[in-house]
């Protein structure tokens, strides 16, 4: 271990300062360039962070809202693949920060400023934006993944980092050891100092004193700024590196004995339910459907109704949701469901479902256990069960989805758990989703 290296130069006064002072000396970089290919056709035309979630949000809104609610108001968003809808969403929904007070959400596409390459990895995405970081001269840099759903007070993470004299702190979530092989796993000692990091190990290390539980990286890092610049510059010159934080930078730092600590998400999670922190990687269609369905429960684990920690997003000015007709067999109703503005339930029934904005459900239709994205028209006598309907679909009268899996597989995308995805092209509709 590199025990002879001087501790990070953060004073006792810094470690005791009020939270609002520490966040002012920090900047966040949100890595939003992921392809999200496991979401199949949902990411054919948009990056994973731009995918809709929760009835009115995009996935990236959770990381950005955590920043704003924590007091971090200097934010860069690194974009790359299929970024147009993400760029449009950030421009429309996150332009309220005031540059006169040195606040901003700045879009950072791969511009080939340093080389002729696009972003080659998570570390390279930050490296190619060192000029932005140096321009604003933060003392701490918070690096965030944009494709997870959670509520976290980054203040607590920053203060944990400073209090431990860390060079880098890694946000971690506790997972059952049998599930940990899907993540980067931290081995730690009793003081939460990281002793090893393994990407998707066959035999994950357990937390000391917690058999059966492992620490999985959340893709959240806090660096002392000068240390980050030093490490990224070194990594950029290593031609053997894939320029990724998890695969290259963190293992290198650990090998040389720098001070790396793990931060338990449970210590900074907002709105825990019965002591359980909420964090979801909605990277597959099954996980995406399940996380949305959880929100229809009477008391969901994710609290979207907390005014002290709101999730911000872009919202169109739309009329209220409308439910019409009250005849037997033709009654406009939604039960255990989330229904957004601009929706019309015209003599139709919706159960345990999420309807995003401007969804029109015609008479005698039945929607159950489904996620319906914006601007969808559901024809008469349509039946939807355990389905995800892409934006802009026009479902013809009498269509049945989720009733006969074998027939669905001939036309639609059906997961191993029986969730059916329908996109406009499968119905002979336009090939462009304008979102």
PyMOL commands that set and color helices and strands:
alter all, ss='L'
color gray80, all
select helices_A, chain A and resi 12-16+19-24+37-43+48-50+60-70+84-93+99-101+122-127+130-136+154-163+177-182+225-236+245-255+265-267+285-294+307-309+405-411+424-427
alter helices_A, ss='H'
color red, helices_A
select strands_A, chain A and resi 26-31+52-53+57-58+74-79+104-109+140-145+149-150+168-176+184-188+194-199+213-224+260-264+279-280+322-324+326-327+330-331+333-335+338-339+344-346+349-351+354-355+360-361+366-368+371-372+377-378+383-385+387-389+394-395+400-401+413-414+420-422
alter strands_A, ss='S'
color yellow, strands_A
deselect
rebuild
show_as cartoon
